Amino acid sequence: MEIISILIQIIILLLFAAACLGFILFPVLFDADVKNKTGKRFLNRWLTGMEFK
């Protein structure tokens, strides 16, 4: 039974790590998608707006 609980904990940890990585990478991937469609970058304006506030 200990092996099963350890495997479940490892799976939960991997899912959590994947969710965190996706949350971190989403703005970068979204910015690339916006640039491909419109030719303008969304993330740079958002970051400069955050810096100056």
Backbone as numpy.savetxt, mean C-alpha at the origin, in Angstrom:
# Nx Ny Nz CAx CAy CAz Cx Cy Cz
-1.61 -30.38 17.68 -2.43 -29.17 17.68 -1.57 -27.90 17.68
-0.40 -27.98 18.28 0.45 -26.79 18.30 0.89 -26.40 16.90
1.14 -27.39 16.06 1.58 -27.09 14.70 0.49 -26.33 13.94
-0.76 -26.74 14.13 -1.87 -26.07 13.43 -1.99 -24.62 13.90
-1.88 -24.39 15.20 -2.01 -23.01 15.70 -0.84 -22.15 15.22
0.34 -22.73 15.14 1.50 -21.97 14.63 1.30 -21.63 13.16
0.79 -22.58 12.38 0.53 -22.31 10.96 -0.53 -21.22 10.79
-1.55 -21.26 11.62 -2.60 -20.23 11.54 -2.02 -18.86 11.88
-1.16 -18.80 12.89 -0.54 -17.52 13.25 0.36 -17.00 12.13
1.09 -17.89 11.47 1.95 -17.48 10.36 1.11 -16.95 9.21
-0.01 -17.63 8.91 -0.89 -17.18 7.82 -1.46 -15.80 8.14
-1.91 -15.60 9.38 -2.46 -14.29 9.78 -1.38 -13.21 9.66
-0.17 -13.52 10.08 0.92 -12.55 9.99 1.23 -12.20 8.54
1.24 -13.20 7.66 1.50 -12.94 6.24 0.39 -12.10 5.62
-0.86 -12.38 5.98 -1.97 -11.58 5.46 -1.86 -10.13 5.94
-1.50 -9.95 7.20 -1.35 -8.60 7.74 -0.21 -7.86 7.04
0.90 -8.56 6.80 2.04 -7.94 6.11 1.66 -7.57 4.68
0.90 -8.43 4.00 0.48 -8.13 2.64 -0.46 -6.92 2.62
-1.35 -6.83 3.60 -2.26 -5.69 3.66 -1.49 -4.39 3.92
-0.51 -4.43 4.80 0.30 -3.23 5.08 1.10 -2.81 3.85
1.67 -3.78 3.17 2.46 -3.47 1.98 1.56 -2.88 0.89
0.38 -3.44 0.73 -0.56 -2.89 -0.25 -0.98 -1.48 0.10
-1.18 -1.21 1.39 -1.56 0.12 1.84 -0.45 1.12 1.58
0.80 0.67 1.74 1.94 1.56 1.51 2.14 1.82 0.02
1.99 0.78 -0.80 2.28 0.91 -2.22 1.11 1.48 -3.02
-0.11 1.51 -2.45 -1.27 1.97 -3.21 -1.10 3.38 -3.77
-0.65 4.39 -3.00 -0.50 5.73 -3.59 0.47 5.77 -4.76
1.55 4.99 -4.69 2.53 4.98 -5.78 1.93 4.36 -7.03
1.25 3.22 -6.88 0.63 2.56 -8.03 -0.51 3.41 -8.59
-1.29 4.04 -7.70 -2.40 4.89 -8.15 -1.86 6.09 -8.92
-0.75 6.65 -8.46 -0.13 7.80 -9.12 0.35 7.41 -10.52
0.95 6.24 -10.65 1.40 5.78 -11.97 0.22 5.58 -12.90
-0.89 5.06 -12.37 -2.08 4.85 -13.19 -2.67 6.18 -13.65
-2.73 7.17 -12.75 -3.25 8.49 -13.11 -2.35 9.14 -14.16
-1.04 9.00 -14.00 -0.12 9.61 -14.96 -0.28 8.97 -16.33
-0.48 7.66 -16.39 -0.66 6.99 -17.67 -1.94 7.45 -18.36
-2.99 7.73 -17.59 -4.28 8.11 -18.19 -4.34 9.59 -18.54
-3.79 10.45 -17.68 -3.97 11.89 -17.86 -2.69 12.63 -18.23
-1.55 12.01 -17.98 -0.28 12.69 -18.22 0.12 13.61 -17.08
-0.72 13.70 -16.03 -0.40 14.54 -14.87 -0.20 13.63 -13.66
0.62 14.11 -12.76 0.87 13.32 -11.56 0.01 13.84 -10.42
-0.67 12.91 -9.76 -1.54 13.26 -8.64 -0.76 13.32 -7.33
0.18 12.41 -7.17 0.85 12.24 -5.87 1.74 13.44 -5.54
2.42 14.01 -6.54 3.32 15.13 -6.27 2.55 16.33 -5.73
1.40 16.62 -6.31 0.60 17.75 -5.83 0.10 17.48 -4.43
-0.31 16.22 -4.18 -0.82 15.87 -2.86 0.27 15.99 -1.81
1.48 15.53 -2.14 2.58 15.59 -1.17 3.01 17.03 -0.90
3.07 17.87 -1.95 3.46 19.26 -1.72 2.39 19.98 -0.92
1.12 19.63 -1.16 0.04 20.22 -0.36 0.16 19.83 1.10
0.57 18.59 1.36 0.74 18.13 2.74 1.92 18.84 3.39
2.99 19.08 2.62 4.19 19.68 3.20 3.96 21.14 3.58
3.19 21.87 2.79 3.04 23.29 3.03 1.94 23.62 4.02
1.10 22.65 4.39 0.03 22.94 5.34 0.54 22.96 6.76
